[in-house]
Structure formats: C-alpha cells, structure tokens
Amino acid sequence: CGSCWAFGAVEAISDRTCIHTNGRVNVEVSAEDLLTCCGIQCGDGCNGGYPSGAWNFWTKKGLVSGGVYDSHIGCLPYTIPPCEHHVNGSRPPMHGEGDTPRCNKSCEAGYSPSYKEDKHFGYTSYSVSNSVKEIMAEIYKNGPVEGAFTVFSDFLTYKSGVYKHEAGDMMGGHAIRILGWGVENGVPYWLAAN
C-alpha cells in the first residue's frame, strides 16, 4: 500500500501533539483512520496521497488513535500487513499498491472511548517554504514536519550514513517525517523516518 503520505503525517502529528501539550497528550495518531477516511481530499489512498490534504483533514475532521499493524494500540490500528518494497527480505513481497481498505468509523473491539470521542483535532495546518533555514526553524519551534523526496533505484539498497543519489532510475516520490538535521563529514543532511 502506498500509504507513506499518511504515515509521514500521523508520525509528525503525534510528535507535535506531545510537544505542544508538554507531554500531557501522548497519542499515536491512526494512519488507518487517515488513509481510509480522508477520501479524495487526500488523494488516492493506497495509490498515493497529498500531505497537505492529510494535515487539513486532521484540523477539520480529526483523527483517532491507532498503532502499527497488529499492535492493538488505540482505536484504529493499521490493518495492512507489512511487505517488502522492491527488495528481498523476510516479509512477503509487495504486489502493486493494493486496494484502500474501507473507512471504518468504529474502534477496534474492546477499545474505549468511542470513535467519535477518540478524535484528536489540530488547531491549524500550514505549509513551510522550501527553505532549509525555515524548515529548521519550524522543527526547532514546533517539532517534526512532513516532507517528501524523489526516490531513485539506488535508494533501495541504501543502508546507513547520508544518502546521496548516484545512479539509477527515478521510481517515484516518498513522504517522510523529518525530525532533525546535521552534518556528517561536511555533508548536511535531514534526519528522516518512516
């Protein structure tokens, strides 16, 4: 499932919520709720989405809690099992982007409060300009941001250190949570996760 746009958003939203409440609200926001319920405003679900739509959905409709696949954490944990994307590994291989699951507006059995009561809302959503200094200032002041980059085939074999595209075809885009920055051997980098 091409849901990186949803994970990049909910991971940054969860971190920013914790930061802005001084740790009083420490919630894993549900990628499942965002992926399946946002609709056309966010793009095409498992076939890719729009980060800006995800953040707008959070402020207008709210998002419930939910952990990763098979975690049974929160109202709506992620329901799509992990797979390998373009590389061999221990998980089953990915077969296309797949169908987006149906929006389920009820929590996992045994979870309380209700779906409606579990909603978390953002106050506002906005974009940060594509300026290194402005992105750094935003992360420093408010916490992680969602970003995206172009993926080339050499990224699939990247293991550690600062990634630098050197060879290979363009494969598409990938949304991520950017949580910091630094310099390694004179090369500036963004610290990202997804």
Wavefront OBJ file of the C-alpha trace (Angstrom):
o trace
v 0.000 0.000 0.000
v 1.386 3.416 -0.960
v 0.483 4.990 2.373
v 3.732 6.812 3.163
v 1.873 10.144 2.901
v -0.422 9.048 5.752
v 2.400 7.705 7.937
v 4.559 10.794 7.403
v 1.636 12.941 8.536
v 0.471 10.953 11.577
v 4.005 10.426 12.876
v 4.722 14.167 12.745
v 1.244 14.995 14.126
v 1.730 12.602 17.059
v 5.115 14.141 17.907
v 3.869 17.721 17.570
v 0.825 16.980 19.754
v 3.086 15.659 22.515
v 5.420 18.664 22.205
v 2.636 21.273 22.201
v 0.939 19.753 25.249
v 4.227 19.393 27.159
v 3.690 15.625 27.222
v 0.139 15.769 28.616
v -1.225 14.246 25.386
v 0.946 11.388 24.180
v -1.041 9.651 21.450
v -0.219 7.544 18.406
v -2.490 9.040 15.757
v -4.027 6.461 13.405
v -2.610 6.108 9.888
v -5.551 3.758 9.228
v -8.109 6.490 10.012
v -6.312 8.981 7.766
v -5.663 6.536 4.905
v -9.167 5.104 4.760
v -11.418 8.030 5.746
v -9.835 11.131 4.191
v -11.028 10.338 0.680
v -10.341 12.372 -2.459
v -9.184 15.382 -0.392
v -6.057 13.363 0.406
v -5.548 11.738 -2.980
v -5.988 8.070 -3.793
v -5.434 6.148 -0.540
v -3.095 3.207 -1.117
v -2.172 4.621 -4.516
v -0.617 7.767 -3.063
v -1.815 10.908 -1.393
v -1.285 14.565 -0.656
v 0.415 15.524 2.616
v -1.355 18.909 2.665
v -4.726 17.152 2.432
v -3.764 14.928 5.362
v -2.983 17.890 7.608
v -6.191 19.698 6.564
v -8.216 16.559 7.350
v -6.698 16.472 10.862
v -7.819 20.049 11.561
v -11.297 19.699 10.023
v -12.375 16.094 10.760
v -9.878 14.940 13.398
v -8.027 11.649 13.682
v -8.446 8.830 16.189
v -5.636 6.939 17.897
v -4.108 3.806 16.405
v -0.806 1.970 16.326
v 1.039 -0.065 13.730
v -0.153 -3.335 12.185
v -1.289 -5.992 14.668
v -0.413 -3.745 17.652
v -3.941 -3.494 19.099
v -2.960 0.013 20.210
v -5.613 2.723 20.110
v -8.965 2.957 18.375
v -7.921 2.022 14.814
v -4.552 0.278 14.430
v -3.199 -0.200 10.893
v -4.780 -3.232 9.178
v -2.445 -3.805 6.217
v 0.395 -6.266 6.921
v 3.973 -5.144 6.211
v 5.635 -6.229 2.974
v 8.921 -5.772 1.135
v 9.079 -2.937 -1.389
v 11.362 -3.712 -4.344
v 13.894 -5.724 -2.271
v 14.140 -9.291 -0.981
v 13.623 -9.717 2.734
v 11.834 -11.641 5.453
v 8.370 -10.215 4.729
v 6.131 -11.110 1.770
v 6.779 -9.123 -1.427
v 4.567 -6.197 -2.364
v 2.150 -6.894 -5.225
v 1.139 -3.477 -6.572
v -0.211 -0.711 -4.384
v -3.355 -2.619 -3.437
v -6.866 -1.542 -2.629
v -7.516 1.001 0.095
v -9.490 -0.551 2.968
v -12.992 0.784 3.625
v -13.373 3.647 6.135
v -14.409 2.151 9.477
v -15.867 4.696 11.901
v -15.847 2.396 14.910
v -12.985 1.430 17.183
v -11.373 -1.974 17.498
v -13.379 -4.348 19.734
v -12.721 -3.719 23.415
v -11.369 -0.195 22.930
v -12.908 2.717 24.787
v -13.755 5.630 24.271
v -15.900 5.574 21.123
v -14.619 6.537 17.657
v -16.234 9.980 17.894
v -14.898 10.595 21.429
v -11.374 9.473 20.466
v -10.937 12.119 17.740
v -7.920 14.434 18.077
v -8.032 17.731 16.191
v -5.312 20.068 15.039
v -5.722 23.783 15.562
v -4.339 24.760 12.174
v -2.392 23.323 9.255
v 0.038 25.197 7.063
v 2.952 24.742 4.705
v 6.536 25.762 5.345
v 8.502 27.195 2.434
v 11.142 25.059 0.764
v 13.912 26.924 2.605
v 16.435 24.987 4.679
v 16.503 27.711 7.361
v 12.701 27.941 7.580
v 12.303 24.157 7.826
v 14.952 24.034 10.567
v 13.213 26.866 12.448
v 9.847 25.071 12.174
v 11.264 21.795 13.505
v 13.072 23.619 16.330
v 9.962 25.562 17.365
v 7.127 23.074 16.748
v 8.587 19.610 16.175
v 8.825 17.282 13.177
v 7.417 18.156 9.763
v 6.281 16.014 6.863
v 8.380 16.174 3.735
v 8.809 14.256 0.511
v 11.666 13.349 -1.793
v 12.216 11.676 -5.134
v 13.215 8.017 -4.818
v 15.796 6.598 -7.215
v 16.582 2.886 -7.538
v 19.872 3.237 -5.629
v 17.891 4.261 -2.522
v 16.509 0.715 -2.289
v 19.950 -0.632 -1.359
v 20.863 2.278 0.955
v 21.882 1.012 4.408
v 23.390 3.806 6.530
v 25.053 7.199 6.584
v 23.972 10.152 4.489
v 22.114 9.013 1.374
v 23.213 10.645 -1.868
v 21.710 9.676 -5.223
v 24.457 8.453 -7.518
v 22.877 6.119 -10.082
v 19.624 4.537 -11.102
v 16.228 5.404 -12.439
v 13.625 7.571 -10.778
v 10.987 5.376 -9.119
v 8.556 7.906 -7.642
v 8.069 10.000 -4.545
v 8.175 9.110 -0.860
v 6.729 11.061 2.068
v 8.581 11.038 5.381
v 8.699 12.607 8.831
v 11.659 14.999 9.129
v 12.724 15.248 12.751
v 16.114 16.893 12.669
v 19.247 17.748 10.741
v 23.000 17.604 10.989
v 26.307 17.470 9.140
v 28.346 14.306 8.543
v 31.821 14.569 7.009
v 30.954 18.055 5.795
v 27.693 16.927 4.158
v 24.480 18.496 5.512
v 21.535 16.115 5.918
v 17.955 15.808 7.144
v 17.198 13.175 9.779
v 14.083 11.415 8.500
v 11.954 8.419 9.461
v 9.034 6.469 8.003
l 1 2 3 4 5 6 7 8 9 10 11 12 13 14 15 16 17 18 19 20 21 22 23 24 25 26 27 28 29 30 31 32 33 34 35 36 37 38 39 40 41 42 43 44 45 46 47 48 49 50 51 52 53 54 55 56 57 58 59 60 61 62 63 64 65 66 67 68 69 70 71 72 73 74 75 76 77 78 79 80 81 82 83 84 85 86 87 88 89 90 91 92 93 94 95 96 97 98 99 100 101 102 103 104 105 106 107 108 109 110 111 112 113 114 115 116 117 118 119 120 121 122 123 124 125 126 127 128 129 130 131 132 133 134 135 136 137 138 139 140 141 142 143 144 145 146 147 148 149 150 151 152 153 154 155 156 157 158 159 160 161 162 163 164 165 166 167 168 169 170 171 172 173 174 175 176 177 178 179 180 181 182 183 184 185 186 187 188 189 190 191 192 193 194
